[in-house]
Amino acid sequence: MPTHTIASSPTSPAYPIVRRIGIKDLKLALAEGTNDFLARPSHLVFLGLIYPIIGIWLAVGTTPPLIFPLLSGFALIGPFAAIGLYEVSRARELGLDTSWKHAVAVVRSHAMFPILSLGLILLVIFACWLLTAQSLYTSIIGPRAPQSFARFISDILGSQQGWWLIGIGTAVGFVFAVVAFSVSVVSFPMLLDREVDVPIAILTSIKAVMASPLAMAAWGFIVAASLAAGFLLLFAGLAVVVPVLAHTTWHLYRKVVEPAR
C-alpha cells in the first residue's frame, strides 16, 4: 500500500495530494493493468494496433539517421496516444461500459482541450528531440545522408565518430526522456479523471516523480524495456505492450494521487 503522504500547501487546496509509493505498489499496478487488458483483450489489441501501424509508417518514411531517434522518441508521445485506454480502465473501475466505442468517445470528454494542450507539449518535446538528434548526426558524422540503412549501421558501428554519436545521443535522449516522463507520468489520467488545468497536472506529475524516485525510475525502465521488446518483434508486440502499459499507468495514478474529496 502507498506509504507517506506529501500534501500541498494549505493555502492551495486545489493542488492534489501526492503519495509516496514503493516497488510493491508498482507491482500491484502492473497486475491490475494486466487484468484490465485480459478482461477485454480483443478491442484493446485493436486500439493497440494503432501504435505498430504508426511506428512502421514512421520508420519506412524517414531517413536512416532518424529511425532510431524516432523509435526511441516514440515513448515521449505515448501517454497522449493512450488516452482512450486510460478511459477503459476508468470506466471498468466505475462499472461502466468498457467497449472500444466508449474508449473512442473520450474525444467528447470535458477534459479534451487540456488533454490536447498537454499532448501538444509532448509533441514539441518530441520535435525538439528529433531536431537535436539530426543536429548531432550532422555535427559528428557529417551532412551527407547514408545511401542505405545497412551502410548507415556500418558507418555508426565501424567508426569512432559513430560510437561518439551513440554515447552522446544516448545521454541527450535520456534527458529528453526524463523531462517527458516527469511531466506526463500521471498528468493525462488526472486530466481525464478530475477538473484540473494543465499546469496543476504537470506539477503534480513532477511531484510524484520526486516523491518516489526509485519506483518511478523502475517504472520508466519497464516502459522503455517493454516498448523496445515490442519494436524488436517487428512492432507487432506493441499491440499488447501498449495497452498493458496504459492500463498500468491508470492504476499507478490511482496509487500516487489521492482521490479528490
Secondary structure as GFF3:
##gff-version 3
##sequence-region A 1 261
A	DSSP	beta_strand	5	6	.	.	.	ID=ss1
A	DSSP	beta_strand	18	19	.	.	.	ID=ss2
A	DSSP	alpha_helix	23	39	.	.	.	ID=ss3
A	DSSP	alpha_helix	41	48	.	.	.	ID=ss4
A	DSSP	alpha_helix	50	60	.	.	.	ID=ss5
A	DSSP	alpha_helix	64	81	.	.	.	ID=ss6
A	DSSP	alpha_helix	83	94	.	.	.	ID=ss7
A	DSSP	alpha_helix	100	104	.	.	.	ID=ss8
A	DSSP	three_ten_helix	105	108	.	.	.	ID=ss9
A	DSSP	alpha_helix	112	140	.	.	.	ID=ss10
A	DSSP	alpha_helix	149	157	.	.	.	ID=ss11
A	DSSP	alpha_helix	160	184	.	.	.	ID=ss12
A	DSSP	alpha_helix	187	193	.	.	.	ID=ss13
A	DSSP	alpha_helix	198	211	.	.	.	ID=ss14
A	DSSP	alpha_helix	213	232	.	.	.	ID=ss15
A	DSSP	alpha_helix	238	256	.	.	.	ID=ss16
###
